[in-house]
């Protein structure tokens, strides 16, 4: 599992972030898969924000056969906090795998 941390200003546009999932340098086929991401203040706590590839609700699978997806460009306007997150992939065969985790720091900006 990889670790990737984000920093973002509350209410600003978050620029898309592409991902490519590979094992032993071979792309993982995402046919029928659902990619999910949640931000929480603590493990098991209340969900602060959810993204999913279902109906491109924050995540888009961009190349199914080559294991590519992205977190979409979007405005993120949740309370300032140093959230934790992870990204899970739910495969068609029932396997669920967490591929990326980290911190997602939302800070208040000065200009309103």
C-alpha positions in Angstrom: 0.0 0.0 0.0 1.3 3.5 -0.9 1.1 6.6 1.2 0.2 9.9 -0.3 -0.6 13.1 1.6 -2.7 16.0 0.4 -2.9 19.7 1.4 -5.9 21.8 0.3 -7.5 25.2 1.1 -11.1 24.9 2.2 -13.5 26.1 -0.6 -10.8 26.0 -3.3 -10.8 23.9 -6.4 -9.0 20.6 -5.9 -7.1 19.8 -9.1 -7.4 16.2 -10.4 -4.9 13.6 -9.3 -4.3 10.6 -11.6 -3.5 7.1 -10.4 -2.3 4.0 -12.1 -2.6 0.6 -10.3 0.1 -1.9 -11.1 1.4 -5.1 -9.5 4.9 -6.2 -10.6 4.7 -3.6 -13.3 1.6 -5.1 -14.8 -1.6 -3.0 -14.9 -4.6 -4.2 -12.9 -7.8 -4.5 -15.0 -10.5 -2.4 -13.4 -13.4 -3.8 -15.5 -16.5 -3.8 -13.3 -14.6 -2.3 -10.3 -15.7 0.5 -8.0 -13.2 2.9 -6.6 -14.0 4.5 -3.2 -12.4 7.1 -1.1 -13.4 8.5 2.3 -12.1 11.3 4.5 -12.6 10.9 8.3 -11.3 12.7 11.4 -10.4 9.4 13.0 -10.5 5.7 12.2 -14.1 4.5 12.5 -15.3 8.1 12.9 -17.9 10.0 11.0 -17.3 10.3 7.3 -16.3 13.9 6.4 -16.4 13.4 2.6 -16.9 10.4 0.2 -15.8 10.0 -3.4 -16.7 7.1 -5.6 -16.4 6.0 -9.2 -20.1 5.2 -9.2 -21.6 7.8 -11.6 -18.2 9.6 -11.4 -19.1 11.0 -8.0 -15.6 12.4 -7.3 -13.6 9.6 -8.9 -13.5 8.6 -12.6 -12.0 5.4 -14.0 -10.2 6.7 -17.0 -8.7 3.5 -18.5 -10.2 0.3 -17.3 -7.8 -2.1 -18.9 -4.7 -0.2 -17.8 -5.7 0.3 -14.2 -6.1 4.1 -14.4 -8.4 6.4 -12.4 -8.4 9.9 -11.1 -9.8 12.0 -8.3 -11.7 14.6 -10.3 -11.2 18.3 -10.3 -13.8 19.6 -7.8 -14.4 22.2 -5.1 -13.8 20.7 -1.6 -15.5 22.8 1.0 -15.4 20.8 4.3 -14.3 21.9 7.8 -10.6 22.6 8.2 -8.9 19.5 9.8 -6.1 17.1 9.2 -8.3 14.2 7.9 -7.2 10.6 7.3 -8.2 8.8 4.1 -7.8 5.7 2.0 -8.7 4.6 -1.4 -10.3 1.1 -1.8 -11.0 -0.8 -5.0 -13.9 -3.2 -5.0 -13.3 -5.7 -7.8 -16.0 -7.5 -9.7 -14.8 -10.9 -8.3 -15.6 -9.6 -4.7 -12.0 -8.8 -3.7 -11.6 -5.5 -1.9 -8.1 -3.9 -1.7 -6.9 -0.7 -0.2 -4.2 0.8 -2.4 -3.5 4.3 -1.1 -3.8 6.0 2.3 -2.6 9.1 4.0 -3.5 12.5 5.4 -5.7 15.0 3.7 -5.1 18.4 5.3 -7.8 21.0 4.8 -6.8 24.5 6.0 -8.7 27.8 6.1 -7.5 30.4 3.7 -7.3 34.1 4.5 -9.3 35.5 1.7 -13.1 34.8 1.8 
